[in-house]
Amino acid sequence: MPKILIIEDEPSIRENLVEVLELEQFEPLAAADGPAGVELARRERPDLILCDVMMPGLDGHGVLRLLREDVSTARIPVVFLTARGEHADIRAGMNLGADDYLIKPVRVEDLLAAIEARLERALKQTGFNANFTSSQPLEKLGLSTREAEILLWVAQGKTNSEVGVILSITSATVKKHLEHIYEKLGVEGRNPATLRALEILSH
């Protein structure tokens, strides 16, 4: 049973998320603020974290920084929940290493789809101790600097649109670059390209 940590300062939203996750056979943990959430993450090592961005004191971005700086929590997928949908806010979260970004109020179907997708991607990366701090090692595969940057984010489970937000380019441009990447690597899609990237980044 996957363990999901909810970090949310609004009691009604927090309780609703706990109820939804229990009904879907997840094991929910809940924290009412950022510091408590970070402490709970370090102690319980959840499989995924749902974190509100707009919280007093330590906000979601601050929580994510602390999680990524700690070896024990650095690889836990984090999905941001927020009422803010501005491009700059989404990009800031993605640059810090957020795995997804859902705008409140979130439909249950969308929430569960995001959780399942991130858990599946995290499972695929199990066994690799990849270092995602730099895309430069991927240039050894014969990729350009921009192609290496795109593959770095794809290897972390980002979609084309998410990569576009991070790099300030269109989804269509990302897709075009990926076609070149697949051709250079001699692979036919996203999964084998990701595996090649994880192999390189794990050395």
C-alpha positions in Angstrom: 0.0 0.0 0.0 1.7 3.2 -1.2 2.3 5.8 1.5 1.2 9.4 0.5 2.1 12.4 2.6 -0.2 15.4 2.5 1.3 18.8 3.5 -1.7 21.3 3.5 -2.5 24.1 6.0 -6.3 24.2 5.2 -7.9 21.6 7.5 -10.9 20.9 5.3 -8.8 20.3 2.2 -6.3 18.2 4.2 -9.2 16.0 5.6 -10.8 15.7 2.2 -7.5 14.5 0.6 -7.0 12.0 3.5 -10.5 10.6 2.9 -10.0 10.3 -0.9 -6.7 8.5 -0.5 -8.1 6.1 2.1 -10.9 5.2 -0.2 -8.4 4.5 -3.0 -6.4 2.1 -0.8 -3.5 4.4 -0.1 -1.9 5.0 3.3 -2.3 8.8 3.9 -0.1 10.8 6.3 -1.0 14.4 7.0 0.9 17.5 8.1 -0.6 21.0 8.8 2.5 23.0 7.8 5.8 22.9 6.0 8.2 22.1 9.0 5.9 19.3 10.2 5.7 18.0 6.7 9.5 17.9 6.2 9.9 16.2 9.6 7.3 13.6 8.7 8.8 13.0 5.3 12.2 12.3 6.8 10.7 10.0 9.4 8.2 8.0 7.3 9.9 8.1 3.8 6.5 8.3 1.9 6.2 7.0 -1.7 4.9 10.4 -2.8 4.2 13.9 -1.3 1.2 16.2 -2.1 2.2 19.7 -1.0 0.4 23.0 -1.0 2.5 25.9 -2.3 0.8 28.8 -0.5 1.5 28.2 3.2 2.5 30.6 6.0 6.1 30.4 7.2 7.7 27.6 5.2 5.9 27.5 1.8 5.8 24.6 -0.7 8.9 25.8 -2.5 10.8 25.9 0.8 9.6 22.4 1.6 10.8 21.1 -1.7 14.3 22.7 -1.3 14.7 21.0 2.1 13.5 17.7 0.7 15.9 17.8 -2.3 18.8 18.8 -0.1 18.4 15.7 2.1 19.6 12.4 0.7 16.9 10.4 2.5 14.1 12.4 0.8 15.7 13.8 -2.4 14.1 11.2 -4.7 10.5 11.3 -3.3 8.1 12.5 -6.0 6.4 15.8 -5.1 3.1 17.0 -6.5 2.3 20.6 -5.8 -1.3 21.6 -5.1 -2.1 25.3 -5.4 -4.7 27.9 -6.3 -2.1 29.8 -8.2 -1.7 28.9 -11.9 0.7 31.6 -13.2 3.3 30.5 -15.7 6.2 31.9 -13.5 5.0 30.0 -10.4 4.7 26.7 -12.3 8.1 27.2 -13.8 9.7 28.0 -10.3 8.3 24.8 -8.9 9.4 22.7 -11.8 12.9 24.2 -11.6 13.1 23.2 -8.0 12.3 19.6 -8.9 8.6 19.3 -8.5 7.2 16.3 -10.3 3.7 17.7 -11.1 1.6 20.8 -10.5 -2.2 20.6 -9.9 -4.4 23.7 -9.7 -7.0 23.7 -6.9 -9.8 22.8 -6.7 -8.4 19.5 -8.1 -10.8 16.9 -9.5 -10.4 13.5 -7.8 -9.8 11.8 -11.2 -7.0 14.3 -12.0 -5.4 13.9 -8.6 -5.4 10.0 -8.8 -4.1 10.1 -12.3 -1.2 12.3 -11.3 -0.4 10.1 -8.3 -0.5 6.9 -10.3 1.7 8.4 -13.1 4.4 9.7 -10.6 4.5 6.4 -8.6 4.9 4.5 -11.9 7.7 6.7 -13.0 9.4 6.5 -9.7 9.2 2.7 -9.9 10.9 2.7 -13.3 13.8 4.7 -11.9 14.3 2.2 -9.0 17.8 0.7 -9.2 19.3 3.7 -10.7 21.2 6.2 -8.5 21.0 9.0 -11.1 22.5 12.4 -10.6 20.2 15.0 -12.2 22.2 18.1 -11.3 23.7 18.5 -14.8 22.8 17.6 -18.3 26.4 17.8 -19.5 27.1 14.0 -19.1 24.3 13.3 -21.7 26.2 15.2 -24.3 28.5 12.2 -24.4 25.7 10.5 -26.3 26.2 12.8 -29.2 23.5 15.2 -28.1 23.6 19.0 -28.4 23.4 21.1 -25.2 19.7 21.8 -25.7 18.9 18.1 -26.5 20.8 17.0 -23.4 18.8 19.5 -21.3 15.6 18.1 -22.6 16.5 14.5 -22.1 17.6 15.3 -18.5 14.1 16.5 -17.7 12.4 13.7 -19.7 14.5 11.2 -17.6 12.9 12.7 -14.5 9.4 12.0 -15.8 8.5 15.4 -17.2 6.0 15.7 -20.0 6.7 17.7 -23.2 4.5 20.6 -21.9 6.3 20.6 -18.5 9.7 20.6 -20.2 8.5 23.5 -22.4 7.5 25.5 -19.3 10.9 24.8 -17.6 13.0 25.7 -20.7 10.6 28.5 -22.0 10.0 26.7 -25.3 6.9 25.3 -26.9 5.7 21.7 -26.5 6.1 21.3 -30.3 9.8 22.4 -30.1 10.3 19.8 -27.3 8.7 17.1 -29.5 10.9 18.0 -32.4 14.1 17.9 -30.3 13.0 14.5 -28.9 12.6 13.1 -32.4 16.3 14.1 -33.0 17.3 12.6 -29.7 15.6 9.3 -30.5 17.3 9.2 -33.9 20.8 9.9 -32.4 20.3 7.3 -29.7 18.9 4.7 -32.1 15.8 4.2 -30.0 12.1 4.4 -30.8 10.5 6.2 -27.9 10.6 7.9 -24.5 11.1 4.8 -22.3 14.3 3.5 -24.0 15.7 7.0 -24.2 15.0 7.5 -20.5 16.8 4.2 -19.7 19.9 5.3 -21.7 19.9 8.6 -19.8 19.6 7.0 -16.4 22.4 4.7 -17.2 24.7 7.6 -18.1 23.6 9.7 -15.1 24.1 6.9 -12.7 27.8 6.5 -13.5 
